[in-house]
Amino acid sequence: MQRLTGIERNYAWGSFEAIQRLLGKSPTDRRVAELWFGAHPDAPALLADAGDGGAPRDLRSLIEADPEGCLGEDVVSRFGPRLPYLLKLIAPAKPLSLQVHPSLERAQEKFAEENATGIAMDDPRRNYRDPNHKPEMVFALNTFEAVCGFRAPRRAVELLADLDAPLARRLRDLLHAEPTAVGVRWAFTSLLDPSTRPTPGEVQELVAACAARLENGSPSPRADSTVVHLAKDFPGDPGVISTLLLNPVTLQPGDALFIPAGGVHAYLHGLGVEIMASSDNVLRAGLTEKHIDVDEMLDCVDYVAAPPIRPAPEIFHGATRMYYAPVDDFELSVTDLADENGEPHHPLPGRGPRIIVCLDGEIEITSTTGKLSLSRGQAIFVRADEGRLTGHGRGRIVQADVP
């Protein structure tokens, strides 16, 4: 077992205090949006206990030095000599961009194309920073707000019906004429495509209509308040209006949300644990100051209306909740231990490459090769060749693993 130090990502939408307080630290003067625990080449977690003499200093180099020992023969045969997932803490204090993630096939194709054209990996115009897909799942640690996937066209028409603004009528007419995925594509594209996107004035007029309806008894106060709230940070951005076409999602602590490839989404506010395929491919079309590629984003969107995917946990040995995603790259478990009445060590799931983060308390992790104690905010990497794990103590841990 190796202790890990996560890598901060200081994006403009991050929180000054959420992750810091989770780690038992004081708020800072910088926004910490994410804390990465993984081996992605952009920000591999550091090995806190690394020695001198050329020993690996980060998780990526540790895995490269012994892929089969770290990952296991099965994982290497399926994914190659790399950790297939990335585990994060995520703390949006302001809304993230309106975004989508590509399929594996699209990522491989476009990554090769951008390499061939000579776009540098750190060029802000680059869309694809690796050849991998990025399905992801977030586990809420407090109330977590998001929009995700498209509403049923009929429901969107109802929501737009009594908004007194030309842009609302235009969107409503498109969806009413074609209440299918085709109509959803027309409406969504009309908002974002440079040739059809509304003017800032048209956007603001519809925002004002939502604000007025909110004051007078809205049929969907959450949808209207989302539009009004987003417009304060992104005035005139048609991405604000696109949220009327999307499903609102509120996660309570312990809830999970899965985002498949092609799923349009934006996280709005909260604190959570996020796990995903090991990728940083994000295609944006609004609600951001970062690089936007509307054409590429729209080409990757799944326009079929569907409710959000909210995995329900399965219980493992009484104390562990397992959250399975419909992908092969990752699974997530959360274990709460009470250490009452001399309880024996509790079996933990998984036997592949695991990353464990202690969210609260102090828990001792035992493998076939040794033991380590974790306190709040500490993390470890467990090699596949260290076998089954048990936990003992009082607190909560979250674990990433490969199915």
N, C-alpha and C positions, 0 to 999 in steps of 0.2 A: 504494500500500500504506500502511495506517495501523497504527501500533502500538496494541495494546489493553492495558488494565489490567482484569483480571477482578474481579468483585464477590464478596466473601466472603459466605457464608451460615453463620451461627454457630448451627446447630441443636444440640440437646442430645445427639444421637447421634454427633456428629462427633468427629474425632481432634484431640488436642493437637499432633500432630507430622507426620502422614502427608503432607498437602499441603504443609506448610511445608518438610519435607525435600526433597520433589520439586522445589520451587522454589529449593532451595539456601539455605533460611533455617533459623534455629534454632527449636526448639519454642517455643510460646507458652503463656500461661495461659488462653487461650480456645480453645474447640472450633471448628475449621474443618471443617464438614461438606461444603460444596460451594464451588467457585469457578466462577462463571458467566461464560462468554464468549458473548455473544449480544446480541439487541436486544429481549428480552422487556420490556414496560413496567414490570414490578416491579423489575428490576435490570439495565438495559442496561450493557454494558461501556463503560468510559470510553476516550476517545481520548487516548493518552498524549502525542501530539505536536500536540494541538489548539492553534490559534493564538488570538489575541485578536480583538477587533472583531466579536463576534457569531458567530464560526465555530462549527460544531457541536462540542459537548463530549462526546457519547456516540455510540455506534454507531446507536442508534435515530434520533437527529436527523440523523445523516449520511445515512442511507438515505432519510429523509423528504425531505431536500433534493434528492435526485437518485435516485429509485427505479430508473429504467431503467439509468442508468449503473452503479449499485451492484449491482443484482440481475440485470440483463439482461431483455430483452423477454419471453423465454420464461417466466422465473420470475414476473414481474409478471402475465403473462396467466393463469398457473395459480393463483397464490396471492394476488394483489393486491400492493400496495406495501409488503410486509413480508418480513423474513427468515424463511423457513419452519422453521428449525431452531434449537435451542439446544444449545450444546456446554458440557460441564461437566467439571471434575474432581470426583470424589466419594470420600469417605473415611469410611465407617461404622465407627466403633470400637465402637458398640453397635447392636443391631438397629433397623432402621427399622420403621415401622408396617406392619401387615397392610393392604394397599391394593390398589386397582384404579384404572385410568384409563378414562374414558368414550370412547365412539365419537364421531366428529365430529358426527353428527346429534344425539346426546344432549347433547353439550356446547353446541351452538348453541341447542337448545330450552331447556335449564335455565339457561343464562346469561341468556337473555332473560327468563325467569320471575323469576329473582332480581333482575334490574334493575328489573322492573316492580313488585316488592314493596318496593323501596327499600332493600334490604340494601346497606350500604356496602361498597366494594371491600376495605377493610381490616378488616371485621368478621370475627372469628374463627369465627363461625357460617356464613360463606359457603363453599359447596362449589365454586362455579365462578368462577374469577377471570379467565377469558377464554373465548371461544366456540370453542375448538379441542380436537381430540383430542390424546392424548399417548402414542402408541407410542414405545418407547425401546429403545436398545441400549447395553449396557455392555461395554467392552473392558478386560479385567483387566490391571493392571500388577503385581500380586502375587497370591497365592492369595486368591480372592474367593469367599465363601460366600453362598448365597441359598437360598430356597425359591420355587418358581415353578410354577403350574399344578397340576392335580389328578392324583394317581396313578390308575391303573386301579382301579376299585372292588374287583376281586378281590384285587389286591395290598394295598389298604387293609384289607380284611377279614382277610387273613393277618397283617398287622402288628398288628391289634388283638386277634387271637384269644387269645393267652396273657397278656394284661394283666388282672390280677385287680382290676378296679374296675368298679362299676356303670356309670359313664359310658362306658367302653370297650365294655361289652356292649351298651349302647343304640346306640352308633354302629355297631357291628358288625351288629346286627340290622337297622337301617335299610338298610345297604348290601347285606346278604345278601338281604333281601326284594326289593330293586330295584337290581340291579347295573348301572345305567345312569346317564346324566347326571341323571335324575330323582332317583335315590337319593343321588347326590353332593350335589344341591341340598338334599334333606331333611337330610342329615347336617350339612352346612356351616351351613345356616340354623338348625338346632336348637342349634348352639353359640353363635351370635351374636345371634339374635333375642331381644329383651328378654322376650318371653312364654315362651320355652323354654330360654333360656341356663342352663347349670349354675351352681350356687352356687360361691363360691370354695372351699368345702370339698370339693365334688365334683371341681373342677379339681385341687386339691392332692392328692387321693387318687390320681388318675390319674398325676400327676407323680411321686408316690412309687412307683407301680407301674413306671413307666419307669426310674426310678433303680435300683430293685431288679433289674430285668431287665438293666440295663446292667452291674451288678456281677457277674451270674451267667452272662454269655455271651449277649448279645442277638443275635437274628437280624438286627437292623438297628441297629447301634450309633450310626450317624450320626443316625437319626431320634430315638432315645431321648436322645442327648446334646443334640440341638437343643431338645427339650422341657425337659430339666433346666436347660439354660443360659438359655433364655428365661424360665423361671419365677423365676429369681433377680432379673431386672430387672422382671418383670411378674407378681408373685404373684397367683394367683386369676383372672387374665385368661383367658377361654376361647379367645382367639386363640392362646395357647400350644399348646393341644390341637389346634387346626385344622391345625397344621403336620404332624400325622400323616397328614392327607389329601393333603398337597402333595408335589411332587417335590423332593427335595434336589438342589442343584446346587453343584458345586465347579468353579470356573474356575481354571485355571493361567495364568500370564502369557502373553498372546497369544491367549487364548480370548475368545470373545464370546458374549453372551446377548441375545436379542431378546424383548421383552415386548410383545405386541399389546394393543390395546384389549380390556378385559374379562378380561385375564390376572391372576389373583390372585398376588401375590408379596410378598416381604419380603427386603430385602438384610440380611445378618447381620454381615458383617465383611469388610474388605479395602480396596483402593485401586484405582480405575479411572478410565477416561475414559468419560463417558456422553454420548450424543447422542440427541436426541428432537425430536419436533415442538415448536415454540415454544409451550409451554403450562405452566401450573402447576396444572392441575386434578388433585387427588389426593383420592380418596374412601377414607376410613379406617374400619376396623371393630374395631381393637384394637391392642395393643402400642404404645401412644402416649399422650402427655399432651395431644396436639392434639385439635382438633375431630373428633368421630366422628358419622357419620350412617349407622347400620347399614342402614336401609331403602334409602337411595339406593345405598349400596355394593352391597348384595345384588342390586338390580335391574340393575346393570351387569355382573355377573359372567358369564363364559362357563364353564358347568359341565361341558363336555365334557372328559373326561380325555384328556390328550395329553402326550407327552414335551416337555421344554423345547426351544425353538428355538435352536440354536447354530450361527449362520452360519459356514461355512468360508470362509477368505479365497481370493480369486483373486489371482494374481501379476501385477503391472504393471511391465514393464521391469526385472524382476529384483530390484529393491530395495524395491518397494512392495507391501504386502498390502492388497487392497480388500475391505471388509466391506459387502456389500449387504444391505439390509433390504427386506422386502416391502411398502414404502410409498414414496410419491413425495416425501416431505418431506426426506429426508436420506440420505447415504451417508458412510461413514467410511473413511479410509485411514491406514496407518501406514507410514512410510518410514524405513529404516535405511541411512545412508550411511557409507562407510568412507574415502573419499578416498584410495584407494591407487593408487600408480603413475601419478599425474597424471590420474586419471579425469576425463572431461569432465563438464559439468553434467548432472545426471540429470533426465529429464523427469518432471514430477509430473502426476497425473491431474486432471481437472476443468477447467472453464472458466467456471463460474458464480460466485456469491458464495461465497468460501472464507474460513474461519478456520483458521489454522495455529498450533499451540502446539508449542514446542520442549520435549521431555521430557528431553533429554540432549545434551551436546556443544555444538557451534556450527556452524550451517549458514547459508549465504548463499542467499537466495531471490531469483531474478531473474524479472521480468515484462517485458512489452513496453515498460513505461514507466520501469523503474528496478530497483534492487536494495536489499535490506535484509539485515543479518545478525541472526540470532536465536541467543541463547544460552539455556541452561537456564532454563525458567520464563517465557520471553518469548512473546508472542503477537502476531499481526497479522491484520488483515482485508484481503482482496484483493478489489477490485471486479471485477465481471464484465467491464467494459470494459478491464481490464488484460491480458486474454488468457491464453495458456498460461504455465505456470510451469516453471522448472527449479530444482533444488537442488544445492548443492555444499558439501562439508565433511565433517565427521565427527560423527555423532550420530543422534538419532532425533526425528522430528517426527510429529505426528498432525494430520490435516486433515479438516475437515468441509466438505461440498459438497452440492449439490442434484443428483439424477440428471437 
